[in-house]
Amino acid sequence: MTHRAPHALRRSIAFALAACGALARGPGAAAQAAAAAEPAARTGGAALACAPRNGGLALPPGFCAIVVARELGPVRHLAVAPNGDVFANRRDRGVVALRDTTGDGTADVVRSFEGAGGTGIALTERFLYVSSDDAVFRYPWRDGQLVPEGAPETVVRALPNAGDHNAKSIAVAPGGALYVNIGSATNSCQTANRAPRAPGRDPCTELEARAGVWRFDARRTGQTFRDGRRFATGLRNTVALALRPGTDALYGAVQGRDQLTQNWGYSAERGAENPGEELVRIEEGDDFGWPYCYFDVELRHLVLAPEYGGDGREVGRCARAKEPLLAFPGHWAPLAIAFGSARQFGASYADGAFVAFHGSWNREPLPQAGYRVVWVPFTGDRPSGEYATFASGAAGPTSLRASGLAVGPDGSLYLASDASGTIWRIVNAAAAGAREPS
C-alpha cells in the first residue's frame, strides 16, 4: 500500500526541495523559487475576506468584493494565472504581479518588473504578452512563476502611435494569432481634426494603418507593423478586446466618435447619447464603417456621418458596413471585456460577457455617465437580452473608473480601476465561502 504524507508536510517538502535547488543557482533564484512555491499554501489558510462596504463597489445582492491591492498606479488590463496570480499592465509603469499566499484574497506579495508599460496583457502556457503604445513584448513564463526571468522579447515593434488613440489592446488565440487594436489617429478623419464643420477626408487614408484590428504571429519575434495584416477595419478604437475562452472568436467594445453637438449642431441630448458604443463580433474582412458611419441609438442602426454629408438619418454607404451586436449609450468609453460563466456566479451568469466602462468626459450639458461594469447575457455567439449594471462606485456615479477585467480560474471576476490604482476580486459570497467583514 502506498502511503501519502499529509498535505502540509508534502507542501513543506516541495518547498524545501525547490529552495535547495535554487540556492545552488544563487540567492536570487532561491527567492524566485520560494515565491513560486507559495501558491500551494492557498488551499488552506484564511477564508476569503469580503472588504468592508465592498471596498467602495456597489454590487448585486449576494456578491461581495475583496480588495486585492490598492495604490498600484494606472492599472489597465489584467491576466490571471491558473494558480490565481494576477498580472496587471500599467500605463507608463510596467507590469505588476500579485500573489495571495494566505487565502484571504488580498495580495501580500507584490512585484513589479521592467517594461515600458501600456494597456494590453495576455497569458498563455509559455509566455506573458504585454503591450506598450508602440510594441508587443513577451516574457518566458511557466506555471507557478510570479516574476518572469530575463528580459522580454520583442514580438512586434514600430506600431503606429501618433494622434488621438494610442493604447494597444491585445488578444492571443490558441492557434498563435496575435490580434492588436490600433485606434484611429483622429476623431472622425476630418481635414482638420475636431474642427467645427470640417469635412471628412474621402477616402480616409488613415484606414490604411489605423482604426482597425491587425493580426500578427504570436510565435514569432522581431516583427514590425509591416509584417501584420489588417484583420478588420472601421473600428475607431477597440481598447476592449477579447477572445471567447478556448475559441478563435474575437469580440470588442468600440469607442464611438465625439462632438456631434459641438462640431455639427446636433441637440445636446442627441450629442450626449450618440453615437452608441458598439459591442461587436470581429471576423476577418469586416468593415464596421468608421469614419463614414456611426450608430444612432434612437434609430438603432448605422447612419452616415455629417463629415460625409449625413443628416442624422441618411444611411447611404453605411448599408454596406457591419452592424454591431449591441449598443450602449454614447461616450461611456469601454476599456475592457471579459467572458464569464456560471461556474461560481450562478445560472443568471451562465454565458455572457462583462464590459468595463471608464465613463464619459463629453456629455455636457447632460450629466456625465457610464462609470460601471455591465453584464451582457449571451446565447450562442450573440447577446440574448438587455445588459444590466453589475458593478458601480458606491461613493457616487463617478467613483469607479473601470479599466481592466479578467475572470479567474474559480470564476471570480477581477476588476481594475486606473484612477484609484485598485484591483478587486468579486465573488458570489455563498459559492466562494467568503467571510463577511466583522
Secondary structure, 3 states (H helix, E strand, C coil): CCCCCCHHHHHHHHHHHHHHHHHCCCHHHHHHHHHHHHHHHHHCCCCCECCHHHHHEECCCCEEEEEEECCCCCEEEEEECCCCCEEEEECCCEEEEEECCCCCCCCCEEEEECCCCCCCEEECCCEEEEECCCCEEEEECCCCCCCCCCCCEEEEECCCCCCCCCCCCEEECCCCEEEEEECCCCCCCECCCCCCCCCECCCCHHHHCCCEEEEEECCCCCEEHHHCEEEEECCCCCCEEEECCCCCCEEEEECCCCCHHHHHCCCHHHHHHCCCEEEEEECCCCECCCCCEEEECCCCEEEECHHHCCCCCCCHHHHHCCCCCEEECCCCCEEEEEEEEHHHHCHHHCEEEEEEECCCCCCCCCCCCCCEEEEEEEECCEECCCCEEEEEECCCCCCCCEEEEEECCCCCEEEEECCCCEEEEEEEHHHHCCECCC
